[in-house]
Amino acid sequence: MKARTDGPEQPTGTTRRRPVQRRSLERYERLLDACAGLLDEVGAAGLTTKEVALRARVPIGTLYQFFSGKESLLAALAERNLDRYLDRLARRMTAEGPPAAAGFVDLAVEEFVAMKRSVPGFGHLDFGLVDAVPPGLGDERHLLDAELDNNAAVAARLRAVGGRLFEAPGFALSLRVALECADAVLKLAFRVDPEGDPALIAECKRLLRCYLSEPAAG
């Protein structure tokens, strides 16, 4: 199905129109829920906008009012995943009191693991694609931000949530490196065990605690 052209074409991976009215917002969320559910069934390679619209019970034209195509849909789901992850993390910090850096690391890993185990589609698309990139999808490294790659964008948002814990200038680089490490180790943990290998998850926490005990120079 070819995307409609209701106006100037948006850059690849962007949302055409963000909903404001309640009915439109409900349809928008249904489309993202359908996308997440289908990812668990067919993966990113098998996902089509037509099937997402059918699963969400909306006309295909409605999907293209909000999204310019498959990459745009995946980008919106990744952004929603990140927003929900950061909200969960902030709630844990509020409930348990301001953590030290080591405590922040533990909470960050635990909330990510909890979403991997329970959130539809998250095993295939967390804040970027976990699966191999389907042909023709474009640059999936920039689903969250046109300038920053996915891990750099997540690192910047985590630094903001951490506040004073990561205010030293060197933490901008340190968190960027930490995200790359955590991404690799946690992917391995869920490759070894669908529920996440506990030993590898514990090692991920230990690695990050040690590395983030002091920021990079400058």
Summary of the structure (lengths in Angstrom):
residues: 218
radius of gyration: 18.2
end to end distance: 50.3
largest distance: 53.7
contacts: 673
relative contact order: 0.12
helix: 65%
strand: 2%
